[in-house]
Amino acid sequence: MVDSLRNNSFEYSWIRSKANAKINYEGKEYGVKTNIRVRRDSASWVNLSKGIQIMTAIASNDSIKVLKKINGKEYYLDDFRSVNRFLDTELDYSLLEEFFAGNAVAFDYDTKYKSGIEDGLYVLSSAKVKKMDKLLKKGVKKHRDFLYRCWINPENYKCQKVEIDLLKDTTSIIVKYDDWKVVEEGGLFPFYAEVLMTTPNDTVVLKLKYNKVVVDKPQTMPFKLTDSYKPMVFE
C-alpha cells in the first residue's frame, strides 16, 4: 500500500497553478484569487488578489516572507517557528509543498503503518484503525506526540484525505483532495483541495478550486520589499 501511494504521488520540478480560494478565519469568509508557484524542495510563492493585489508570500525551509499590499503596505519576515507560536501549533514547510502538489502531507514512507478499510477507502494509520476514535476520545499521550491517518482511493491510489491530531495541544489538521484530472507531464492532480486546521485558539479553513495547473516550466517568484512597507505589528 505504501509503495502504491509512493508510485502514484504527483511528480514535478515546478508547479504553476491558479485557483479560486475561500478562506475562513475568525468566523469570517473571504473569497480571493490565488496564483501559486512551487519549486520542489526549494520554495513556494503565493499571490492573493481580488481585483487588486492583496498579498504576496514566499515560504521555504528557512523562512517565510509576506508583503501586504492593501490598507497600508506592511511586511513580515521570519521563519516557521514564529508562525507556530502565533497559531499555537507545529508545522513545517514540507506540509505546504505537499499540499500544493496534492500529495499526502506529512506521510513518512519509512514508517510502518497499520492498515485497514473505512468507507470503501484504504487507511494507513499510526495506530489500529478500529482503535483510533477511542484513542482520540481518551486524549492518549503515552509514547505518542500525534496520531496520523491517511485515506487512499483504491481506484487511483491517490491520497484522498489526511488527518493529523497533535495530542499535546489538541490541534488537528485535516486535508482533503477531490476532482482528479490529468495534468500533462505530471499525472493526476486534485483540482479541489481543502485544509482545515483547528487549534486551541481558532479554526482556519482554506478551500482551493483550481482552474489551471502547469508542470515543469520554470517560474519567477517576484518579491520586492521597498521603503514604502512597514513591519507588521501583531497585538
C-alpha positions as CSV (number, residue, x, y, z in Angstrom):
1,M,0.0,0.0,0.0
2,V,2.8,2.4,0.9
3,D,4.6,1.6,-2.4
4,S,1.4,2.2,-4.3
5,L,0.9,5.6,-2.7
6,R,4.6,6.5,-3.4
7,N,4.4,5.3,-7.0
8,N,1.2,7.4,-7.7
9,S,2.4,10.6,-6.0
10,F,2.4,13.7,-8.1
11,E,5.9,14.2,-9.6
12,Y,7.2,17.6,-10.6
13,S,10.1,20.0,-10.5
14,W,7.9,23.1,-10.9
15,I,4.2,23.7,-10.4
16,R,2.3,26.9,-11.5
17,S,-1.4,26.9,-10.6
18,K,-4.3,29.3,-10.4
19,A,-7.3,28.8,-8.2
20,N,-10.3,30.4,-6.7
21,A,-9.9,30.3,-2.9
22,K,-12.2,30.6,0.1
23,I,-10.6,31.3,3.4
24,N,-12.5,31.1,6.7
25,Y,-10.8,32.7,9.7
26,E,-12.1,34.2,12.9
27,G,-15.7,33.5,11.8
28,K,-15.4,35.4,8.5
29,E,-15.2,34.1,5.0
30,Y,-13.0,35.7,2.3
31,G,-13.0,34.9,-1.4
32,V,-9.8,35.6,-3.4
33,K,-8.0,34.5,-6.5
34,T,-4.7,32.7,-5.9
35,N,-1.6,32.4,-8.1
36,I,0.7,29.6,-6.8
37,R,4.2,28.7,-7.9
38,V,6.2,25.9,-6.3
39,R,9.8,24.8,-6.9
40,R,10.2,21.3,-5.4
41,D,12.3,21.1,-2.3
42,S,13.0,24.8,-2.5
43,A,10.2,27.4,-2.1
44,S,6.5,28.1,-2.6
45,W,5.2,31.5,-3.8
46,V,1.6,32.6,-3.4
47,N,-0.1,35.8,-4.6
48,L,-3.6,36.7,-3.5
49,S,-5.8,39.2,-5.4
50,K,-9.3,40.4,-5.6
51,G,-9.4,42.9,-8.4
52,I,-6.2,44.3,-7.0
53,Q,-3.2,42.6,-5.4
54,I,-3.8,41.8,-1.7
55,M,-0.7,39.9,-0.6
56,T,2.4,38.1,-1.8
57,A,4.2,35.5,0.2
58,I,7.2,33.2,-0.2
59,A,7.9,30.2,2.1
60,S,10.9,27.9,2.3
61,N,12.5,25.6,4.9
62,D,14.4,28.6,6.3
63,S,12.0,31.5,6.1
64,I,8.6,32.9,5.5
65,K,8.2,36.3,3.8
66,V,5.0,38.3,3.4
67,L,4.1,41.6,1.7
68,K,0.6,43.0,2.5
69,K,-0.3,45.4,-0.3
70,I,-3.7,47.0,0.8
71,N,-4.9,49.1,3.7
72,G,-1.4,50.1,4.4
73,K,1.7,48.4,3.0
74,E,3.3,46.0,5.5
75,Y,5.9,43.3,5.5
76,Y,6.6,40.2,7.6
77,L,10.0,38.4,7.6
78,D,10.6,35.4,9.9
79,D,10.5,31.6,10.0
80,F,8.0,28.8,10.7
81,R,8.8,28.8,14.4
82,S,7.2,32.3,14.7
83,V,4.2,31.1,12.7
84,N,3.8,28.1,15.0
85,R,3.9,30.3,18.1
86,F,1.2,32.6,16.6
87,L,-1.0,29.6,15.6
88,D,-0.1,27.6,18.7
89,T,0.8,24.5,16.6
90,E,3.7,22.7,14.9
91,L,4.1,23.0,11.2
92,D,7.0,22.9,8.7
93,Y,7.5,23.9,5.2
94,S,7.2,20.4,3.7
95,L,3.5,20.3,4.6
96,L,2.8,23.3,2.5
97,E,4.7,21.9,-0.5
98,E,2.9,18.6,-0.3
99,F,-0.5,20.3,-0.1
100,F,0.1,22.4,-3.2
101,A,1.1,19.2,-5.0
102,G,-1.9,17.2,-3.9
103,N,0.2,14.6,-2.1
104,A,-0.2,13.0,1.3
105,V,1.0,15.7,3.7
106,A,3.4,14.6,6.5
107,F,3.5,11.0,5.2
108,D,6.6,9.1,6.3
109,Y,7.4,6.4,3.8
110,D,9.8,4.8,6.2
111,T,7.2,4.3,9.0
112,K,5.3,1.1,9.5
113,Y,1.6,2.0,9.5
114,K,-1.4,-0.1,10.5
115,S,-3.7,-0.7,7.5
116,G,-7.5,-1.1,7.2
117,I,-10.5,-0.2,5.2
118,E,-13.0,2.5,6.0
119,D,-16.0,3.7,3.9
120,G,-14.5,1.9,0.8
121,L,-11.1,3.6,1.2
122,Y,-7.8,2.1,2.3
123,V,-6.5,3.6,5.5
124,L,-2.9,3.8,6.7
125,S,-2.7,4.8,10.4
126,S,-0.2,5.3,13.2
127,A,-2.5,3.1,15.4
128,K,-5.0,0.4,14.7
129,V,-7.8,1.9,12.7
130,K,-10.6,0.5,14.9
131,K,-8.9,2.0,18.0
132,M,-8.4,5.5,16.6
133,D,-11.6,7.1,17.8
134,K,-11.2,5.6,21.3
135,L,-7.6,6.9,21.5
136,L,-8.7,10.4,20.4
137,K,-11.5,10.5,23.0
138,K,-9.2,9.5,25.7
139,G,-6.6,12.1,24.6
140,V,-4.0,9.4,24.9
141,K,-0.5,10.9,25.1
142,K,1.7,8.0,26.4
143,H,4.6,7.4,24.0
144,R,2.8,9.5,21.3
145,D,3.1,13.1,20.1
146,F,0.5,12.7,17.4
147,L,-2.0,10.3,15.7
148,Y,-1.9,10.1,11.9
149,R,-4.3,8.7,9.3
150,C,-4.2,8.7,5.5
151,W,-7.2,7.6,3.4
152,I,-6.3,6.2,-0.1
153,N,-8.6,5.9,-3.1
154,P,-8.5,2.3,-4.2
155,E,-9.1,3.3,-7.9
156,N,-6.1,5.6,-8.4
157,Y,-4.1,5.0,-5.2
158,K,-4.1,8.8,-4.5
159,C,-4.4,10.3,-1.1
160,Q,-7.9,11.4,-0.6
161,K,-7.7,12.6,3.0
162,V,-5.2,13.1,5.8
163,E,-5.9,13.7,9.5
164,I,-3.2,14.6,11.9
165,D,-4.0,15.0,15.6
166,L,-1.3,16.7,17.7
167,L,-2.0,15.4,21.2
168,K,-0.1,17.8,23.4
169,D,-2.1,20.9,22.4
170,T,-5.3,19.3,20.9
171,T,-4.5,20.7,17.5
172,S,-5.8,18.9,14.4
173,I,-5.1,19.2,10.7
174,I,-7.4,17.7,8.1
175,V,-6.5,17.8,4.4
176,K,-8.9,16.7,1.6
177,Y,-8.5,16.3,-2.1
178,D,-11.0,15.7,-4.9
179,D,-11.9,16.3,-8.6
180,W,-8.9,14.5,-10.1
181,K,-7.8,15.5,-13.6
182,V,-4.8,14.5,-15.7
183,V,-2.2,17.2,-15.9
184,E,0.3,17.0,-18.8
185,E,3.7,15.8,-17.6
186,G,2.5,15.3,-14.0
187,G,-0.3,12.8,-14.0
188,L,-3.4,13.0,-11.8
189,F,-3.9,16.3,-9.9
190,P,-6.7,17.2,-7.5
191,F,-8.5,20.3,-8.8
192,Y,-10.1,20.7,-5.4
193,A,-8.0,20.8,-2.2
194,E,-9.0,21.8,1.3
195,V,-7.2,22.1,4.6
196,L,-8.9,22.6,8.0
197,M,-6.7,23.4,11.0
198,T,-8.2,23.6,14.5
199,T,-6.0,24.9,17.3
200,P,-6.9,25.8,20.9
201,N,-7.3,29.4,19.8
202,D,-9.1,29.3,16.4
203,T,-10.1,27.3,13.3
204,V,-8.8,28.1,9.9
205,V,-10.2,26.7,6.6
206,L,-8.7,27.1,3.1
207,K,-10.5,25.7,0.1
208,L,-8.9,25.8,-3.4
209,K,-10.7,25.2,-6.7
210,Y,-8.0,25.1,-9.4
211,N,-8.7,26.3,-12.9
212,K,-5.1,26.0,-14.3
213,V,-2.1,23.8,-13.5
214,V,1.2,23.8,-15.4
215,V,4.0,21.5,-14.6
216,D,7.8,21.6,-15.0
217,K,8.1,25.1,-16.6
218,P,10.5,27.3,-14.6
219,Q,8.8,30.3,-13.0
220,T,9.8,33.6,-11.3
221,M,8.9,34.4,-7.7
222,P,8.8,38.2,-7.6
223,F,9.1,39.7,-4.1
224,K,10.2,43.3,-3.8
225,L,10.4,44.9,-0.4
226,T,10.8,48.7,-0.6
227,D,10.9,51.5,1.9
228,S,7.2,52.1,1.5
229,Y,6.5,49.0,3.6
230,K,6.3,49.0,7.4
231,P,6.8,46.0,9.7
232,M,3.6,44.1,10.6
233,V,2.5,44.6,14.2
234,F,0.6,41.8,15.9
235,E,-1.4,42.6,19.0
